[in-house]
Amino acid sequence: MAWMALLLAGVFEIVWAYSMKLSDGFTRLTSSIVTLIFMMLSFALLTYAMRSLPLGTAYTIWTGIGAVGSFLVGILVLGEPATALRMLAAVLIIAGLVLMKLSS
């Protein structure tokens, strides 16, 4: 159950990062509210997952899901560049996440 909570916390991190971008520096009310709600949900689920998962593993996986997911949203939704070096960086983050999971 902790791993499912951690996965969902990571997905919620992607949502709040994207909505924070849309909030235009917290000047748009709806996007700002969505950001704060999903931020709280993400932290709550991370906290729940940390009850049984090691701190380093839980935090690394959470930030990795958020980083790679936000990277993909940037490319697929916001039209950010998908250069070879950026793609390599994402692959290395994913490799690190897999190794972290395997080490737990």
N, C-alpha and C positions, 0 to 999 in steps of 0.2 A: 504494500500500500504506500510506503514511503517513496518508492521510485515513481509511482503514478503521480503522487502529489508533487514530486520534484519536476517531473516532465510538464505537468500542468502549470507549475510556477514559472517554468522557463517560457512556455507559450504565452502566459500572461505578461511576462517581461517584454516579449516582442510587441504585444498589443500596446503596452504603455509607452514603449519607446516610439512606436509609430504615431500614436496619438499625441505624444509630446511634440513631435515634429509638426504635426498638423495644428497644434495649439498656437504656433507662431509666438513662442516666448510667453506662453500662458496669457495671451491676449484674446483668445477665442474661448468662450465659456464652455461650450459643449465638449470640445476636445480636451480642455483642461480638466473637466470633471471626469471624463473617461480615463484620462491619465492617472488621476489620483485614486480612482476606484480600483483600476487594475494594478496599480502599484501596491496598494494595501493587500489585495488578494494574492498577488505574487509573493509578497513578504510573508503573509500568513501561511501560505502553503510551504514556502521554504522553511519557515520555523517548524512547521509540523514534520517535514521530512528530516530535519536535523535532530529530531528526538531519537531517531534510530540509525541515521547515517552519520559517518564521520564528517566533521566540519569541512575539512579540505576537499573531500569528495563532493559533498552536497553543494558547496559554494562554487567550486570549479565547474561542475556540470550545469548549474543554474546560469552562471555567467556565460558559459560556452553556448548553451542553447539560445540565450538572448543575443549574444554577439553574432552568431552565424545566422540566426533567424532574422535579425534586424538587417544584416548584410544582404540577405536574399530579398527581403521586402524592399530595401533600397534599390536593388537592381530591377526586380520584377514590377514594382509598383511606382517607384519614384524616378526610374530611368537613370539611375546612377551607373557609372561605367563598370564593366565586368572585365577588367584587364587581367592578363595572365598572372601578374604578381598578386593581385587581390584574390584571385581564385586559389592560388597556391596557399596563401595565408589562411583562407577558409578551410582548405583541406587539412592543413596542419593543425588547426584548432579542433576539427572533427577527430583527427587521429589522436590528439591529446585526450579528448573526451572518452573515446573508446578505451584507451589505455587506463584512464582513471577508473572507468567502470569495471574493467577487467581486474584491476588491482584491489577492488573492494571485495 
